[in-house]
């Protein structure tokens, strides 16, 4: 998954961020908030974004799998499809 996708998914939605934090607590993992991978210190930003991905991988995949099923009433079909695409990118 590209780093900007994670940034968009979790930085702009406090509900999604809270759900991810709850999943990480259940899995007994420490969660790191996704950061934007581009900026003035490009290499540092890339390193932080990759560190976030490796630290949060299991929680991110679990959360995206739950969201992409399309069985939750609070998630539109379009959002479920988007989450399914993000999940596919994570598993590449």
N, C-alpha and C positions, 0 to 999 in steps of 0.2 A: 504494500500500500504506500502510495506516495505520502510524504510527510505532510504536505499541505492539506490532504484529505482528512487526516486525523485532527489537524489543527482546526479545520472548519467544523468537523463533526462535534468536537468537544469544547472548543472555546466559545462558540456562539450559542450553546445550549446548556444551561445549568442543569436541566432535567437529565440530559444524557450523561453529563459529567457526574452527577450524583449517582445515577444507575451504575456507571462504570466503577465508581468508588465503592459502592455496595457490593458489587461482584468481587472486587479485589479483596475486600474484607472477608467475604465468605471463603475465598480461596487462600486466605492468609498471605496475601502478597502486598508489597509496598507499591503504591501507584505513583507515577510521576506524570504531571500534567503535560500533555503534548505541546510542543513549541513549534513556531514557524521555522522552517528550515532555511529560509533565505533572509539575508540581512547584510549589514556592512562587514561583519566578520564571518564571511561565508563558511569557511571550514569549521569554525567554532559552532555555528548554527547547525551545520550538517551533523557534527559529532553529537550535539545535544539531542537532536531529533532521532538519530539512530540509537542512542543510549535509551531514549524513551521507548522506542519500539522494542528493543530487546528486553527491557525491564518489564514492560506492560503486555508483552505478546499474548500470554495465556488469557489474561483478563480481557484484552481487546477482542480476541477471537471469540471468546465465550459471549461477550456482549453483542458482537455483530451477528453471531449465529442466532441468538435469541431474537434480535430485531429483524432479521431477514426472513423469518419463517412465514410472516404474513398472517399469523394467527392472533396477533394482539389487536384489539379493537382500536387502541389509541394511535396506531401507526397506519398511515395510508399505504395503499399499494405502491405508489410511486416511491415513498420513503423506504419501504421494504425492498424494492428492487434496487434502490441506490445502496442500501446496506449490503445486499447480496453481492453487488459489484465490488464494494470495498472489501468484503470478506474474501472474494476471489483474488483480489490483488494482494491481500495479506498472505494467502496460502501459496502464492507463486514461488 
